Structure formats: C-alpha cells, structure tokens
Amino acid sequence: MSLVKAATVAEAAEAFKDIPIIDLKDIDDPSPEAKNRLGDAVRDACINVGFLYVKNHGIPESVIEEALSASKEFFSLPLDDKMELDIRKASNFKGYNPVLSSNNDPLNRGDLHEGFEFGWEELNAHAGDEKRTNDGVMAGTNVWPQRLPGFRESVLKYYHAAVNLGRKMFPLFALALDLPENFFDDKTKNAAALMRVLHYPPQTGPVDDRVIGIGAHTDFECFTILWQEPGIQALQVLNKQNQWIDAPPIPGTLVINLGDQFARWTNDVFKSTVHRAINRSGVRRYSIPLFFGTDYDVKLEPIPSCVSPERPLKYEVVTAGDYVKERLKATYGH
C-alpha cells in the first residue's frame, strides 16, 4: 500500500485508544527480515498514532539515574543562581527557564514547570566543533551552572546516549517511508538535537485548566525521545476524537513521539500528535526529553511519495533552523 493510501486509510479509521510498544532488541540486526519487521512496526505507529514506546533501547539505567540526580541538584539551587543562566539572555535558547516563563498553548496562562536546555557538545569540549558550523540562526554555545561542576558531564552522558539511539532510529523511519536506510544520513550529520531536563512542581489546590505542567502542543523537530519519571502519570496524547489518552511511564521504556519536521517532510503522512502534561500526583515530577531534528540548514521539502493530486502539498518549504527558532520564540516570548 502506498504511503498516501495508508495515510488516507488511517485518517478514516477509528481513533487510537492506546500507544504501541516496539521492542528494539533487534535494532542492530543487519538482516533484511529484522529491519523490515521493525520498519513496518514503526510505520504503523507513525501513521496511526504519532507516539510509541520503545523497550530494549540500549541506554543503561545508571546513565539515566545519573542525569536525573544531577537535574534534581540543579533545580534545588536558589532561584537567583538559576536565573544567572536565564534562557532569555541567549539568542539560541540555551539555559534555564523558570516556572510559568514558557507557554506552549496560546490559550493557557503559562506552563507549570521549570527547565534547563542545552544542545550538542562533546564531553571533552573543544573550540571550532565542526558539528556546529552550519547552525545558522541557532548558532551559539551551551551555558552551564558554575556551582555544580558535575552537572554538565552527567547530563551530557545521557544526551549522547539518547543521540546514539536517535541515530539508530532514523534508518527505521526511512524504511517506514519506503526510502533507502541511509536517506537521512546527509541530513543529520551535525546532531541538531536539543535536550531539556524538566521539573514539574506538584499542582495542587483549585483546578485551573489554563495553568498546567505543559500546555497542549506539538514538538518542533523530527522526533522526541522522552524519559519520564516512573510511577507518576502526567503525559496525555490527543486522538482525533479530541480524547486525551494517558501515556503513563512503563518501566524499561522510553516514549518516542513525532514532531513537526517529520510532519512537514511527509506532508502529514507521519503524525505530529498534540500532547500535554499535567502533574496532579501531589509530588514533584521530573522528565528528560531529547528533541532530535534535522540539521538546521536542511530544507524541509516534502518527500515525493507523500504528495499526490489527492494529497497536495500542505506546507511551505522552510529550513529546519528557521522553523525551530520561530517556534521557540513563540514559546518563550522573545
């Protein structure tokens, strides 16, 4: 079945009620059978839901725990110390954003979380990193808290582990789109991946639906790899019947959801699905998303097999960097 036909069938089908789980234990198996089996599973999830869980993802639990511990230390700092790294001081949106300083849903009054954002950097940093030479409008270095010297290394270890997983996912997305496995290689050479460590305070008292952990939104990049704290339900995904479907943390898994870059590339054959997070657990919640996009200088031109007379082009062609920066400006108001 062609991609356009598969998308048309999916759009006429019943709304999803749950999120599929895909086992990546064979992701390094070079056999065509293993690759096609995974590619088919990814295709079904991307066309019908836009969200999936992955298990046997290969990231050691110890690496995740170290990043979580460092994040908790950072968010425990006095606000004045964190505000020295205010994200609004950086043109490339790196650094700290306090509670209610971002707003992903224009109908809301702010997002009830604080976060710290950073991008590619080698563990052993060096000037003139070739992966940053084509960042264009997103150019600029990371900033780090001086009072927590171990923070940088702890979160960067997880960042690089998640980037490596993302690199393994791109060939599966290519196969899901009936493209050569290496289709995305020359478009993802420079790891245009942003990571955020997030802290959601418990939301108590009267319910105000216009102030929640993070408002309803879609992500900007190709896809997001999300670790969410076990035992705390917060993430919800919107289906086409406007029903919010819970996406609870499942031990041993990560959540992967598609973003707008893939939606634009595939002319909405792949779904960038609206989602939100509400922490009414009564306790603090932490999560760590990695937003993995195409290189900032790449044009988001539609894949030919995703366009037809029955499914004409939906989006104007823009570069990835311009698109991400405009979305970040809207979120943070600068």
N, C-alpha and C positions, 0 to 999 in steps of 0.2 A: 504494500500500500504506500502511495506517495506521501510525503510529509504534509502537503496541503490537504490531501484527503484525510489523513489521520487526524489532523487538527480539526477539520470540519466535523468528523465523527465525534471527537472528544467534546467539542463545543455543544453538540446536540445530546450528549449523554447526560445521565443523572449527575448531580453534583457529588464530589468526593465527600466521604464521611470520615476517612482516616488517612494516615500518611504511610506510604510503603517503607519497608525496611529492606535495604540491599546489603548483602554480605560481600565484602571486598576481599575475602580470603584468597581469591584467585586473581587479584588485580595485577600481579606480576607474572602470571602465567602467559607465556608468549603464544600459546596455541590459538588458532582462529576460533575454535569452539568456545573456549573460555572468554575470549574478548567479545565475541558476538553475543554470548549469553548475558554478559554484563551490559553491553551496549543496548541490548533490547530492553533490559530492565530499567536502565536509565532513561531510555526514550519514552517508555510508558509513563514513568513518573514525571518527566519534564513536560510532556504534552497534556497530561490529565490533571496534575496537581501543582507542579512547580516546587514541591517540597519533597524531601526524602530523608530518612535516617540511614546512616551507614555504620555497620559494625565491622570488627576486624580491620580497622582503619590504619593500624600500624603505629600510632602515636603512643609512646609509653605513658602510663598513668602518672609516673613520677614527674615527667616533664610538665604535665598539666597541673599537678599539685603544686609544683614549684612556682609556676606562673600565678596560680590562684593565691598562694601565700604572699607573694610579692605584691599582688594587687591589693590585698587586704591591708598590708602595711602602708601602701601609698594612700589609700582612701582614709586611713586613720590619722594622717598628718593634719595639722591645723590648716584651716581654710586659707589663711594668708600665705602659707608655704605653697599650697597647691596653685593658688592664683598667680604666683610668680610665673607659672607656665600656661597662663590663660591662652586658650586656643585662638582668641580674637586678636592676639598680638602677632600671629603668624599668617602670612598670605596663603600658605599651603595647608592650613587647617590641621596642624600638628600640636599636640599638647593637651591641656586639661579643660574640660567644660563642667561648670558646677551644675547643681540641681536646678532645673527649670530654665536653663540657659539655651536649650535647644527645643525645637518644636517641629516634629516630623509631620504632624497633621495640622494643617492651617486652621481647622475648625476647633482645635484644642487650645488650652492656655499654657501649654508647656509640658515637657517630658520630665517625669519624676525620677530622674537618675542622674548620676554624675559619671564622667568617663575620662579616659586618657587615650589619645590616639597617636599612632606612630606608623611609619612605613618601613620600606626596605632599608636595612643597614646590616653590613657584615658584623659578626660577633667581634672580629678584630677589625674595627673600622679604619678606613684609610681615605685620604683625600682623593678626589677625582674618580670615584667609583663609576665605572663605565655603565652600570645599570641605571644610573641617574642622569645620563647625558641628554636623553630625549624626553624629559618630563614636562617641558614646556610650561604651561600655566600652573602646573602642580609642583614646580621645582622648589627645592628647599630642604633643609636638613631636619632631622628629628630634634626634639628637646627632651632633656631628662632631669629628674629630680636629683639635685646635688646631695641632699641629705640621706638618700637611700642608694648607696653605691652599688648594691647588688640587684637593684630593681631592673636596670637595663638588661643585664645578662639573663636574668630569669625569664623575663617576658620575651626577649629575642629568641631564646631557645625554643619556646613554644611557637613563636612566629615562624621560624624556619621549618619546624616540623610540619606546621599546617600548610606552609607554602609548598613543601615537598609533596604533601598529599594532594594539594590542588593541581600540581603539575601532572600527577598521575591521573587525575580526573579528566583533564582536557582531552586525551585520546578517546575516552569513553563518550564524552559529549560529541566528539567528531563522528564516531561510529554511529551514535544515535541519530545523527543528522545525515547519514549516508555519505560521509566525507572521508577522505583518507585520514588515518590516525594522526598524521603529523600536520593536519590543516592549521592548527592553532600555534604551532611551534614558532613561526616567524612573527607572530602577533603577540606573543607573551614572553619575549626574551628578557625583559627587564623587570619582571616581578612588580607590576603596578598593583601591589596588594597593600591594603590598609588594615591594621588591626586596632581594635578598641578593647580595653578592659573596662567593664561596666559594673557599677554598684547601684542597686535599686533599694532604697530605704523601704521599710515596710509601710504600706499605705493603709492607714487606719482612720477611724473617725467617719464622718458623713461621706457617702459616696458622691464624688464629682466626676462624671464621665468625661469632662473636658480636661482633667488632670490625671493622667495615668502614667505608668512606667515609661512607655514609649508609644506614641500615638500610631494610628493606622498608617501604614506606608509601604512602599516597595523599596527594595535596595537598589543601589545605583549601578553596581558592577556586573560582571558576568554571573558570579555566584558567591554565596556566603557559606563559610564553614563555621558552625556555631557550637561551642561548648556551653552547656547550661548546667547550673548547679543541681546536683541530684536532689530529689525529694521535694522540690519546690515548683509547683505549677504556675506558669506565668505566660508563656508563649501561646498565642492563638493565631490561627490561619483562617482567612475568609474564603469561603467557597462561593460559587456563582449564584447560590440561593441566598446570599448575604447571611449565612450562618457562620458563627465563629466556632471553629473546630480546635479543641485543645491539642497542643503538641508537647506533651509532658516529657521531662528528661527520662530517657531509658538508659539504665546502666550499661556502660561499654559502648555507647553510640555517640555519634555527632550528628547534628542536623545540617543538611545542605539544602539551601534554597536558591532558586534562580533569581537573578537581578535584571535590571532594565537593559544592560548592554546585550545580554543574550536575547531578550525580547525584541530589541531593535534589530539585531543581526538576523533573527529568524522570523521577523515580521509577525511576531506573536504566536508562532507555532510552539515555541517554548514559552511557558507561562511565568511571568514575574508576578508572584501572588502577593496580595496585600496581607499584612500581618501586624500584630501589635503585642505588647507585653504588659500585663497588669499584675503587680505583686501584692496580693491581699493575703499572703501567708502569715503575716504577723512577725516575720523575721527578715533580716537582710538577705538580699539575693545578689549573686554575682554571675556574670556571664562573660564570655570572651568570643566575639565574632571576628573572623578574618574575611574581609571583603576582597575577593580576587577578581581583578579586572584585566582587560587587555591593556597593552602598553598605551600610554597616554597620547602618542602621536598617531595611533591607528584610527582610520575612518570606520565608523560603524555602518558599513554598506551591507544591504540585505543579501543573504545567501540566495542565489538564483532559484534553487529548488523550493524556496519558501514563498515565492511570489508567483502568481498566476493571474489570468484575467478574472477569475472568480475571487482571488485574494490579492487585490492590488496593494502596492506599496503603502504602508501606514505611517512611516516616519521619515522626516527629512534626515539627510546624511550629515552627521557631525563627527568631530573627533572625540575619542573617549575622554581625553583630559578636559576638554571644554564642557562636556556633559557632566562629568563628576564635579567639577568646580562649581558649575551653576547650581547643582543640586545641594552641594554643601553650603553655598552662600544662602540659599533659601532656608536651609535647616537652622543655621546659626545666626542669620540676620545680618551678615556682613560680607 
